[in-house]
């Protein structure tokens, strides 16, 4: 992790983009560390808030699309065979798989706000060939609050950005509530449109 943080200090937004893309493409790098440290760099006026937030969101969606594509064209055997090379966490993957099987698109949205599981949720969506446009929309909606809150918290905490890791359960609860409200709004609006038609 120290190497990653050094790379972000040296190569700036490009290193953050690659780290966030990797985190969302089944490589379990805690985004609390990436985004928390990015927030710290904002507090040091090395990064700026809005470019950090936008680049991190784009990277998260980009990595999720890669994961979806791997699931769609490679399937579960691909991750089980090569996962050991990317520190694959089979337990969290299995949880993501069960959640997607049970809740479908809603799981994509909610799991984007759950540490660990968010890394793997796109893969089972790809395996199931969940409609790509719906997957993309839900991924974007779920990525925004997670990214915003962690970048903002890191910038406010400054040199104490490590507290994000220690108290991440508090942020997780807040983010799950936000995502649940967004999901309720999204599906209510969709239901009303269908009803009116």
Secondary structure, 3 states (H helix, E strand, C coil): CHHHHHHHHHHCHHHHHHHHHHHCCCCCCCHHHHHHHHHHHHHCCCCCHHHHHHHHHHHHHHHHHHHHHHHHHHHHHHHHHHHHHHCCCHHHHHHHHHHHHHHCHHHHHHHCCCCCHHHCHHHHHHHCCCCHHHHHHHHHHHHHHHHHHHHHHHHHHHHHCCHHHHCHHHHHHHHHHHHHHHHHHHHHHHHHHHHHC
